[in-house]
Amino acid sequence: MSQVNNQRKRDWSIEEAERVFGVASWGGGYFDIGQNGHIHVIPQPNSPDIRIDFKAVIDEIRGEGIQFPIVIRFHDVLRSQVVALNQTFGRAIDAAKYEAEYRGVFPIKVNQMREVVEEIVDAGAEYNFGLEAGSKPELLAVLAYNTNQDALTILNGYKDEEFMRLALLGRRLGRKVVVVIEKFSELVSLVRLSKELNIEPMVGLRAKMQVKSLGRWQGSSGERAKFGLTIAEIIKAARYLEAHEMGDALKLLHFHIGSQLPDIRAIKDAVNESAMIYAELVHMGFPLEYVDVGGGLGIDYDGSKSTNDSSRNYTLEEYVADVVYGLKEVCDLENVPHPHIVSESGRAITAHHSCVITEVVGEIKPDGAEIDTTPRENDHVLLKNLYELHQYIDDHKNYQEVYNDATQWKEQAAEAFKLRVISLEELGKIETLYWQIMRKVQSYYQSEDFVPAEVQSLDFSISSQYLCNFSIFQSAVDSWAIDQILPVVPITGLDKPPTKNCSLVDITCDSDGKIDKFIVDHELSNVLPMYDIPEDEPLYLGMFLTGAYQDVMGDMHNLFGRLNEVHIFSYDDDPEDFYIEEVVKGSSVDKVLSVMQYHPSSMALDVKKLIDRQVAEGHIKPREGVKWTDFYEYCLEGYTYLNTSKP
């Protein structure tokens, strides 16, 4: 049944809008629908009186002359997530009488933007919250920014000798840098370099877990996992350290069973398994201090609170309690010290703080332009049949039969045109009549409780495609690559019922540049209830929960490049409860061309020479030539996306 049609059966209200779009369900306490029908931001859930009207943010951005599409970062949301994670662990540790501390780290692969890393480090300073790096460039950044001597620096991923030397530099600087061994040969290199430089390392071992998780990243666990050591390799590594008189350097046991874990049972099982491995290593005489439970704390992207790939069936509090109590129970039974708890919850920290705002710049209708269908005496019988069906459709009692007949005649018309039996104009009339009939069929079923399966497909077939000024491949790559559900909601107008169903397409020249999977009314839908495009003002859509991975994984498809960014901080004394702290310019055309080894200055000179030649030959007037030269250079310096501002 059509989403829009369903909504017309009920009286529309803000509560109804919330049920349909589910903002509070996926918003994590940071987003909801205000009584004025606008999306509101509650950047600090503990201070609900501070509410930011999203339209006010957009109005100020427009007033500053900043072009859309745009990334908006709410830094207070980012800080709030860091604090919530640390405080939740703190409360659970106190309640359980757990005899160690929480020492979390942020894996910067989730979002390497400097402003994000700086904010997390600052917000986590009082909790000794550290950073994780999985590559040499990330390690170089982490060494410069993770300056808290009591915070951990966790190093994952495959490592070469330079990587190891950088890690030991961190140790020389007095940092708690833990090199997590992913394969045995890394340990051999680390031991050799440590002795050569006379620097004692901190060593971690990553275990290949037997527990199998659910979801897209279940390959992170099990015997075929890309990273980690088997039980035999863990024993071999520990004994190797012992043989080189470095047994005390073994400080940490690490596991990771997936990036977005939907089911709490997998977490319980993995914690139990890791606790038993930890306890056995301690019994063997190795004084481990930390157990790193990895990432995986999920985000409820679709608001269903389920085991769907894009959801989770647990809360932050339940996740933390299962980690703390799970480790405590095994350690108490095995009579070993409680280890400090490390987690690498990057997605949970960053997802909510960032969103993409794009403007709808056009509508692509399936039936295109309608043409005059006035009948003529010599019309082909297929056209006459459709005309008669259209004229007397209201007299029909069986709309399933209408659907079947119209569909069959349209298909026959397409074949007849290929055989030159009907003309192009007749085919155009048949298409126009067909779509008019289908809309009638769809409207008939609005009030019906049962809708035939074939007719249900009309919701998608008849729906428009809204053309949005952004690139899926730059700003929502997971939506394209792994069918990740990202919430999409109009920023304003939610106090009124939607007027149509639509899917979204971007401005790239790629047919995959589209979004046709949405969560509507707590169900997966291939259309989104939407509003007509106003003539007098822009229609803005928000794509939310893009702060994890989407910010940093975008590519250069069509050379669109990075978006403009605006950083927002809440401020209770401001009438609008916020201020713009920083604007970061997105990619200019000359910048993205330079990345691809073009030389914009030379290109501008070459085009100028071509224009000058046309001027010299009298094909272009000199004044016009200067204007074209200036225009080319202006475009080189401009934003890569569509300029929708009115002249």
LOLUM-478938 format. One record per residue (C-alpha): residue number from 1; x, y, z. Coordinates in Angstrom, 1 decimal. Layout:
BEGIN
  nr      u      v      w
 NUM      X      Y      Z
...
//
This chain:
BEGIN
  nr      u      v      w
   1    0.0    0.0    0.0
   2    1.3    3.5   -0.8
   3    2.9    5.3    2.1
   4    1.3    8.5    1.1
   5   -2.1    6.8    0.6
   6   -1.8    5.2    4.1
   7   -1.1    8.6    5.6
   8   -4.2   10.2    4.0
   9   -6.3    7.7    5.9
  10   -5.1    9.2    9.2
  11   -5.3   12.7   10.6
  12   -1.8   14.2   10.2
  13    0.1   15.4   13.3
  14    3.6   15.8   14.6
  15    3.1   12.4   16.2
  16    2.1   10.9   12.9
  17    5.2   12.5   11.2
  18    7.4   11.0   13.9
  19    5.8    7.6   13.3
  20    6.3    7.8    9.6
  21    9.8    9.3    9.5
  22   11.1    7.8   12.8
  23   13.3   10.7   13.7
  24   13.3   10.1   17.4
  25   13.9    6.4   16.9
  26   17.2    6.8   15.0
  27   18.0   10.2   16.4
  28   19.6    8.9   19.6
  29   18.1   11.7   21.6
  30   19.8   14.4   19.5
  31   17.1   14.9   16.8
  32   13.3   15.2   16.8
  33   10.5   16.9   15.0
  34    9.5   20.3   16.5
  35    5.9   21.5   16.8
  36    6.6   23.8   13.9
  37    7.3   20.8   11.6
  38   11.0   21.5   11.4
  39   13.8   19.1   12.4
  40   15.2   20.1   15.7
  41   18.6   19.3   17.2
  42   19.1   18.7   20.9
  43   22.9   18.8   21.0
  44   23.1   18.1   24.8
  45   20.4   15.6   25.8
  46   21.1   16.5   29.5
  47   20.1   20.1   28.6
  48   16.9   19.7   26.7
  49   16.1   23.4   26.9
  50   18.8   24.0   24.3
  51   17.0   23.3   21.0
  52   18.3   24.2   17.6
  53   15.8   24.7   14.8
  54   17.5   23.2   11.7
  55   15.9   25.7    9.5
  56   17.6   28.5   11.4
  57   20.9   26.9   10.8
  58   20.2   26.6    7.1
  59   19.0   30.2    6.9
  60   22.2   31.5    8.5
  61   24.3   29.4    6.2
  62   22.5   30.8    3.2
  63   22.9   34.3    4.7
  64   26.6   33.7    4.8
  65   26.6   32.9    1.1
  66   27.8   29.3    1.6
  67   26.9   27.0   -1.2
  68   25.0   23.8   -0.8
  69   25.4   20.8   -0.6
  70   27.0   21.0    2.8
  71   28.2   18.9    5.7
  72   27.0   20.2    9.1
  73   28.9   19.0   12.2
  74   27.3   19.5   15.6
  75   30.4   19.4   17.8
  76   28.4   19.3   21.0
  77   26.8   16.0   19.8
  78   30.3   14.6   19.3
  79   31.4   15.7   22.7
  80   28.3   14.3   24.3
  81   28.8   10.9   22.8
  82   32.4   10.7   24.1
  83   31.2   11.7   27.6
  84   28.2    9.3   27.5
  85   30.4    6.3   26.5
  86   33.0    7.0   29.3
  87   30.4    7.8   32.0
  88   28.4    4.7   31.2
  89   31.4    2.5   31.6
  90   32.3    4.4   34.8
  91   28.8    3.8   36.3
  92   28.8    0.1   35.3
  93   32.3   -0.4   36.8
  94   31.3    1.2   40.1
  95   28.0   -0.8   40.3
  96   29.8   -4.1   39.5
  97   32.6   -3.3   41.9
  98   34.9   -4.0   39.0
  99   38.5   -3.6   40.2
 100   40.0   -1.9   37.1
 101   39.3    1.1   34.8
 102   37.9    1.8   31.4
 103   40.5    3.1   28.9
 104   38.7    3.6   25.6
 105   40.2    4.7   22.3
 106   38.8    6.3   19.2
 107   39.8    4.5   15.9
 108   40.5    7.4   13.6
 109   39.8    5.4   10.5
 110   36.1    6.0   11.3
 111   36.7    9.7   10.8
 112   40.2   11.1   10.3
 113   39.1   14.7   10.0
 114   41.4   16.8   12.2
 115   38.5   18.8   13.7
 116   36.8   15.6   14.7
 117   39.9   14.0   16.3
 118   40.7   17.2   18.2
 119   37.2   17.4   19.6
 120   37.3   13.8   20.7
 121   40.7   14.1   22.3
 122   39.6   17.3   24.2
 123   36.3   15.8   25.3
 124   37.9   12.6   26.4
 125   40.9   14.2   28.2
 126   39.4   13.9   31.7
 127   38.7   10.2   31.0
 128   42.2    9.5   29.6
 129   40.4    8.5   26.3
 130   43.0    7.6   23.7
 131   43.3    7.0   19.9
 132   43.7    4.0   17.7
 133   45.6    3.9   14.4
 134   45.7    1.3   11.7
 135   48.1    2.7    9.2
 136   51.3    4.6    9.0
 137   49.7    8.0    8.1
 138   47.2    7.5   10.9
 139   50.0    6.7   13.4
 140   51.8    9.9   12.4
 141   48.6   11.9   13.1
 142   48.0   10.0   16.4
 143   51.5   10.6   17.7
 144   51.0   14.4   17.2
 145   47.5   14.6   18.7
 146   47.3   11.9   21.4
 147   49.6   13.7   23.9
 148   47.9   12.5   27.1
 149   50.5   10.4   28.9
 150   47.8    8.3   30.6
 151   45.8    7.6   27.5
 152   46.4    4.5   25.3
 153   47.5    4.5   21.7
 154   46.4    1.3   20.1
 155   48.1    0.2   16.8
 156   46.2   -2.3   14.7
 157   46.6   -3.4   11.1
 158   49.6   -4.9    9.3
 159   52.9   -3.2   10.0
 160   56.3   -2.7    8.4
 161   59.6   -1.7   10.1
 162   58.9    2.0    9.7
 163   55.6    1.5   11.5
 164   57.3   -0.3   14.3
 165   60.0    2.4   14.7
 166   57.3    5.1   14.9
 167   55.5    3.0   17.6
 168   58.8    2.9   19.6
 169   59.2    6.6   19.1
 170   55.9    6.9   20.9
 171   57.3    4.8   23.7
 172   60.4    7.0   23.9
 173   58.1   10.0   24.2
 174   56.5    8.4   27.3
 175   53.3    7.3   25.7
 176   51.3    4.1   26.3
 177   51.7    2.9   22.7
 178   50.5   -0.7   22.3
 179   51.5   -2.6   19.2
 180   48.8   -5.2   18.5
 181   50.3   -8.2   16.7
 182   48.2   -9.4   13.7
 183   50.7  -12.0   12.5
 184   53.7  -13.7   14.1
 185   56.3  -12.2   11.8
 186   55.4   -8.7   13.2
 187   56.4   -9.8   16.6
 188   59.8  -10.9   15.4
 189   60.4   -7.5   13.9
 190   59.2   -5.7   17.0
 191   61.4   -7.7   19.3
 192   64.5   -7.1   17.1
 193   63.9   -3.4   16.8
 194   63.2   -3.0   20.5
 195   66.5   -4.6   21.4
 196   68.3   -2.6   18.8
 197   66.9    0.7   20.1
 198   66.8   -0.3   23.7
 199   63.1    0.6   24.1
 200   60.7   -1.6   25.9
 201   57.5   -2.1   23.8
 202   53.9   -2.6   25.0
 203   52.6   -5.7   23.1
 204   49.1   -6.7   22.3
 205   47.9   -9.9   20.7
 206   44.8  -10.0   18.5
 207   42.9  -13.3   18.8
 208   40.9  -14.9   16.0
 209   37.6  -15.5   17.8
 210   35.5  -18.6   17.3
 211   32.3  -16.5   18.0
 212   30.5  -15.7   14.8
 213   28.7  -12.4   14.7
 214   25.7  -11.4   12.5
 215   25.6   -8.6   10.0
 216   27.8   -7.4    7.1
 217   31.0   -7.7    9.0
 218   30.7  -11.2   10.4
 219   33.9  -12.1    8.4
 220   35.8  -10.2   11.1
 221   35.6  -13.3   13.3
 222   36.2  -17.0   12.8
 223   39.1  -19.0   11.3
 224   38.9  -17.2    8.0
 225   39.2  -13.7    9.6
 226   41.7  -11.4    7.9
 227   43.4  -10.3   11.1
 228   44.6  -12.0   14.3
 229   46.3  -15.1   15.7
 230   44.9  -18.5   16.3
 231   45.2  -20.0   19.8
 232   48.3  -21.9   18.9
 233   49.9  -18.6   17.5
 234   48.9  -16.7   20.6
 235   50.8  -19.3   22.8
 236   53.7  -19.3   20.4
 237   53.9  -15.4   20.5
 238   53.7  -15.3   24.3
 239   56.5  -18.0   24.6
 240   58.6  -16.1   22.0
 241   58.4  -12.9   24.2
 242   59.3  -15.0   27.2
 243   62.3  -16.6   25.5
 244   63.6  -13.1   24.7
 245   63.1  -12.0   28.3
 246   60.2   -9.7   27.3
 247   57.3  -11.6   28.8
 248   56.4   -8.5   30.9
 249   55.9   -6.5   27.6
 250   52.7   -8.5   26.8
 251   50.1   -6.1   28.1
 252   46.9   -6.5   26.1
 253   44.6   -9.1   24.5
 254   42.5   -7.7   21.6
 255   39.5   -9.1   19.6
 256   37.2   -7.6   17.1
 257   34.2   -9.4   15.6
 258   32.5   -6.7   13.5
 259   32.0   -3.0   12.9
 260   28.2   -2.9   13.4
 261   27.1   -5.6   15.7
 262   23.3   -6.0   15.6
 263   22.8   -8.7   18.2
 264   23.9   -8.4   21.8
 265   24.3  -12.2   22.1
 266   27.4  -12.2   19.9
 267   29.0   -9.5   22.2
 268   28.2  -11.6   25.3
 269   29.8  -14.7   23.7
 270   32.9  -12.8   22.5
 271   33.5  -11.2   25.9
 272   33.2  -14.6   27.6
 273   35.7  -16.2   25.1
 274   38.2  -13.4   25.4
 275   38.0  -13.4   29.2
 276   38.9  -17.1   29.3
 277   41.9  -16.6   26.9
 278   43.0  -13.7   29.1
 279   42.7  -15.7   32.3
 280   44.7  -18.6   30.8
 281   47.5  -16.2   29.7
 282   47.6  -14.8   33.2
 283   47.8  -18.3   34.7
 284   50.7  -19.0   32.3
 285   52.6  -16.1   33.9
 286   52.0  -13.2   31.6
 287   50.9  -10.1   33.4
 288   48.3   -8.7   31.0
 289   46.7   -5.5   32.0
 290   44.2   -4.8   29.3
 291   41.4   -6.6   27.4
 292   40.4   -4.7   24.2
 293   36.9   -5.6   23.1
 294   37.3   -3.8   19.8
 295   34.6   -2.0   17.9
 296   31.2   -3.1   17.0
 297   29.0   -1.0   19.3
 298   26.2   -0.5   16.8
 299   24.1    2.4   15.6
 300   20.3    2.1   15.1
 301   20.3    3.5   11.6
 302   16.7    2.4   10.9
 303   15.2    2.9   14.3
 304   13.9   -0.7   14.5
 305   15.9   -1.8   17.6
 306   16.3   -5.2   15.9
 307   18.9   -7.5   14.5
 308   18.7   -5.9   11.1
 309   22.1   -5.1    9.6
 310   21.3   -1.4   10.0
 311   20.1   -1.7   13.6
 312   20.9   -3.1   17.1
 313   18.8   -4.9   19.6
 314   20.5   -3.4   22.7
 315   21.2    0.0   24.4
 316   24.5    1.5   25.2
 317   23.9    0.6   28.9
 318   23.2   -3.0   28.1
 319   26.3   -3.2   25.9
 320   28.5   -1.8   28.6
 321   27.0   -3.9   31.4
 322   27.6   -7.1   29.3
 323   31.2   -6.2   28.8
 324   31.9   -5.3   32.4
 325   30.0   -8.1   34.1
 326   31.1  -10.6   31.5
 327   34.7  -10.0   32.2
 328   34.2   -9.8   35.9
 329   32.4  -13.1   36.1
 330   35.1  -15.1   34.3
 331   38.0  -13.3   36.1
 332   36.4  -14.0   39.5
 333   35.9  -17.6   38.7
 334   39.4  -18.0   37.5
 335   40.8  -15.9   40.4
 336   42.8  -13.5   38.2
 337   43.0   -9.7   38.4
 338   40.3   -7.7   36.5
 339   41.9   -6.2   33.4
 340   41.4   -2.6   32.3
 341   38.7   -2.5   29.7
 342   39.5   -1.0   26.3
 343   36.9   -0.5   23.5
 344   37.3    1.0   20.0
 345   33.7    2.4   19.5
 346   34.2    4.8   16.7
 347   30.9    4.5   14.8
 348   28.9    5.0   18.0
 349   30.9    8.2   18.8
 350   30.8    9.9   15.4
 351   27.8    8.8   13.5
 352   25.2   11.3   15.0
 353   27.3   14.4   14.9
 354   27.4   14.9   11.1
 355   24.8   15.2    8.4
 356   24.6   16.2    4.8
 357   22.1   18.8    3.7
 358   21.3   18.9    0.0
 359   18.8   20.8   -2.1
 360   16.2   19.2   -4.4
 361   16.9   20.8   -7.8
 362   14.5   19.0  -10.0
 363   11.9   16.2  -10.4
 364   12.1   13.3  -12.9
 365    8.6   12.0  -13.5
 366    8.1    8.5  -15.0
 367    5.5    9.6  -17.4
 368    7.5   12.7  -18.5
 369    5.7   15.3  -20.6
 370    2.1   14.5  -21.6
 371    1.0   15.1  -25.2
 372   -2.4   15.6  -26.7
 373   -4.3   12.3  -27.0
 374   -7.3   13.6  -28.9
 375   -8.4   10.6  -31.0
 376   -8.2   10.5  -34.8
 377  -10.1    8.4  -37.3
 378   -7.0    6.5  -38.5
 379   -5.5    5.7  -35.1
 380   -4.1    2.2  -34.6
 381   -6.3   -0.2  -32.7
 382   -3.9   -0.3  -29.8
 383   -4.2    3.4  -29.3
 384   -8.0    3.2  -29.7
 385   -8.2    0.5  -27.0
 386   -6.2    2.5  -24.5
 387   -8.3    5.6  -25.3
 388  -11.5    3.8  -24.7
 389  -10.2    2.2  -21.5
 390   -9.1    5.7  -20.2
 391  -12.5    7.2  -21.2
 392  -14.6    4.6  -19.4
 393  -12.3    3.6  -16.6
 394  -14.6    4.9  -13.9
 395  -17.3    2.4  -15.1
 396  -15.0   -0.6  -14.5
 397  -15.5   -2.7  -11.4
 398  -12.3   -4.7  -11.8
 399   -9.3   -2.5  -11.6
 400   -7.0   -5.5  -11.7
 401   -8.3   -6.2  -15.2
 402   -7.7   -2.6  -16.2
 403   -4.1   -2.8  -15.0
 404   -3.6   -6.1  -16.9
 405   -5.1   -4.8  -20.2
 406   -3.3   -1.5  -20.2
 407    0.0   -3.1  -19.4
 408   -0.4   -5.7  -22.2
 409   -1.4   -3.1  -24.8
 410    1.6   -0.9  -23.9
 411    4.0   -3.8  -24.3
 412    2.4   -4.7  -27.6
 413    2.7   -1.0  -28.7
 414    6.4   -1.1  -28.0
 415    6.8   -4.1  -30.3
 416    4.6   -2.6  -32.9
 417    6.8    0.5  -33.1
 418    9.9   -1.6  -33.6
 419    8.2   -3.2  -36.6
 420    7.1    0.2  -37.9
 421    3.4   -0.7  -37.4
 422    2.7    2.4  -35.4
 423    4.3    5.8  -35.5
 424    6.4    7.6  -32.9
 425    3.5   10.0  -32.2
 426    1.1    7.1  -31.7
 427    3.6    5.5  -29.3
 428    3.8    8.8  -27.3
 429    0.0    9.0  -27.1
 430   -0.1    5.4  -25.8
 431    2.5    6.1  -23.2
 432    0.6    9.2  -22.0
 433   -2.7    7.3  -21.8
 434   -1.1    4.4  -20.0
 435    0.3    6.5  -17.2
 436   -2.9    8.4  -16.8
 437   -4.7    5.0  -16.5
 438   -2.1    3.7  -13.9
 439   -2.6    6.8  -11.8
 440   -6.4    6.1  -11.8
 441   -5.8    2.5  -10.8
 442   -3.5    3.6   -8.0
 443   -6.0    6.2   -6.7
 444   -8.7    3.6   -6.7
 445   -6.8    1.3   -4.3
 446   -6.2    4.1   -1.8
 447   -9.2    3.2    0.1
 448   -8.9   -0.6   -0.3
 449   -7.6   -2.9    2.4
 450   -6.3   -5.4   -0.1
 451   -4.0   -4.4   -3.0
 452   -2.9   -7.0   -5.6
 453    0.9   -7.5   -5.6
 454    1.3   -6.3   -9.1
 455   -0.6   -3.1   -8.4
 456    1.5   -2.4   -5.3
 457    4.5   -2.1   -7.6
 458    2.8    1.1   -9.0
 459    3.9    3.0   -5.9
 460    7.5    2.7   -7.2
 461    6.7    2.8  -10.9
 462    4.6    6.0  -10.7
 463    6.8    7.7   -8.0
 464    8.9   10.6   -9.0
 465   12.7   10.8   -8.7
 466   13.9   13.9   -6.9
 467   17.2   15.2   -8.3
 468   19.4   16.2   -5.4
 469   22.5   18.4   -5.6
 470   25.1   16.0   -4.2
 471   27.0   12.8   -5.1
 472   26.2    9.5   -3.5
 473   29.8    8.3   -4.1
 474   31.2   11.3   -2.1
 475   28.7   11.7    0.7
 476   26.9    8.4    1.2
 477   29.2    5.8   -0.2
 478   28.0    3.0    2.1
 479   24.5    3.6    0.8
 480   25.8    2.6   -2.7
 481   28.4    0.0   -1.8
 482   26.7   -2.1    1.0
 483   23.1   -0.9    0.9
 484   23.5    0.8    4.3
 485   20.3    2.5    5.3
 486   20.9    6.2    6.1
 487   18.0    8.2    7.4
 488   16.7   10.8    4.9
 489   14.2   13.4    6.0
 490   12.9   16.8    4.8
 491   14.2   19.5    7.1
 492   10.9   21.5    7.1
 493    7.2   21.0    6.3
 494    6.7   17.9    8.5
 495    3.6   19.4   10.1
 496    1.8   18.7    6.9
 497    1.0   15.4    5.2
 498    3.3   14.3    2.4
 499    2.0   14.8   -1.1
 500    3.8   12.2   -3.1
 501    6.2    9.2   -3.0
 502    9.7    9.5   -4.5
 503   13.2    8.1   -4.6
 504   16.3   10.2   -4.8
 505   19.0   10.5   -7.5
 506   22.2   12.5   -7.4
 507   23.8   14.7  -10.0
 508   26.5   12.2  -11.1
 509   26.3   10.7  -14.5
 510   26.2    7.2  -13.0
 511   22.9    5.2  -12.9
 512   23.9    3.9   -9.5
 513   23.8    7.4   -8.1
 514   20.5    6.9   -6.3
 515   18.8    6.1   -3.0
 516   15.8    3.9   -3.2
 517   15.8    2.2    0.2
 518   14.2    4.1    3.1
 519   12.8    3.3    6.5
 520    9.2    4.5    6.5
 521    6.7    3.7    9.2
 522    9.2    1.2   10.7
 523    9.4   -0.8    7.5
 524   11.8   -0.9    4.5
 525   10.4    1.0    1.6
 526   11.7    1.8   -1.9
 527   10.0    5.2   -1.8
 528   10.1    8.1    0.6
 529    7.0   10.2    1.4
 530    7.8   13.7    0.2
 531    6.5   17.1   -0.6
 532    6.0   19.1   -3.8
 533    9.0   21.3   -4.7
 534    8.0   24.8   -3.8
 535    8.4   27.5   -6.5
 536    9.4   30.3   -4.1
 537   11.9   28.6   -1.8
 538   14.4   25.7   -1.8
 539   13.4   22.2   -0.6
 540   16.2   20.9    1.7
 541   16.7   17.2    2.6
 542   18.9   16.0    5.4
 543   20.9   12.7    5.2
 544   21.7   11.9    8.8
 545   24.2    9.6   10.7
 546   26.9   10.3    8.2
 547   29.7   11.0   10.7
 548   31.1    7.5   10.7
 549   33.0    6.5    7.6
 550   30.9    8.5    5.1
 551   32.9   11.7    5.8
 552   36.2   10.1    4.9
 553   35.5    7.3    2.4
 554   34.0    9.4   -0.5
 555   35.7    9.2   -3.8
 556   36.4   11.6   -6.7
 557   33.6   10.3   -8.9
 558   32.8   12.9  -11.6
 559   35.5   15.1   -9.8
 560   32.9   16.4   -7.4
 561   35.2   16.3   -4.4
 562   34.6   17.2   -0.7
 563   31.6   19.3    0.4
 564   31.6   22.6    2.2
 565   31.5   22.2    5.9
 566   29.9   24.2    8.7
 567   30.8   23.5   12.4
 568   28.0   24.3   14.8
 569   28.3   24.8   18.6
 570   25.3   25.3   20.9
 571   25.1   28.6   22.9
 572   22.3   29.1   25.3
 573   22.7   32.9   25.4
 574   22.1   33.1   21.6
 575   18.4   33.6   20.5
 576   18.8   30.6   18.2
 577   20.8   28.5   20.7
 578   23.8   28.1   18.3
 579   26.6   29.8   16.5
 580   28.7   28.9   13.5
 581   32.2   28.3   14.8
 582   34.0   27.5   11.6
 583   33.4   27.2    7.8
 584   35.6   24.7    6.0
 585   35.6   25.3    2.2
 586   35.0   22.2    0.1
 587   36.8   21.2   -3.0
 588   37.2   23.7   -5.8
 589   37.4   22.6   -9.4
 590   41.1   23.5   -9.8
 591   41.9   21.5   -6.6
 592   40.2   18.3   -7.7
 593   41.7   18.6  -11.2
 594   45.2   19.0   -9.6
 595   44.6   15.8   -7.6
 596   44.1   14.0  -10.9
 597   47.4   15.5  -12.3
 598   45.9   18.2  -14.4
 599   47.4   21.7  -14.4
 600   44.6   24.3  -14.1
 601   46.8   27.3  -14.6
 602   48.1   25.8  -17.9
 603   44.6   24.8  -18.9
 604   43.4   28.4  -18.4
 605   46.3   29.6  -20.5
 606   45.6   27.1  -23.3
 607   41.9   28.1  -23.4
 608   42.8   31.8  -23.4
 609   45.0   31.1  -26.4
 610   42.1   29.4  -28.2
 611   39.8   32.3  -27.5
 612   42.5   34.8  -28.6
 613   42.8   33.0  -31.9
 614   39.0   33.2  -32.5
 615   39.2   36.9  -31.7
 616   42.1   37.4  -34.1
 617   40.2   35.6  -36.8
 618   37.2   37.8  -36.2
 619   34.8   35.0  -35.0
 620   34.6   36.5  -31.5
 621   34.6   40.1  -30.6
 622   37.4   41.2  -28.2
 623   35.1   42.2  -25.3
 624   33.2   38.9  -25.6
 625   36.6   37.1  -25.6
 626   37.6   38.7  -22.4
 627   34.3   37.7  -20.8
 628   34.7   34.0  -21.9
 629   38.3   33.9  -20.5
 630   37.2   35.3  -17.2
 631   34.3   32.9  -17.0
 632   36.5   29.9  -17.6
 633   38.9   31.0  -14.9
 634   35.9   31.7  -12.5
 635   34.6   28.2  -13.0
 636   38.0   26.7  -12.3
 637   38.1   28.4   -8.9
 638   34.4   27.6   -8.1
 639   32.6   24.9   -6.2
 640   32.3   21.5   -7.9
 641   28.6   21.1   -7.2
 642   25.6   22.8   -8.9
 643   25.3   26.5   -8.1
 644   21.6   26.8   -7.2
 645   21.7   30.4   -5.9
 646   19.4   32.8   -7.7
 647   21.2   35.5   -9.8
//
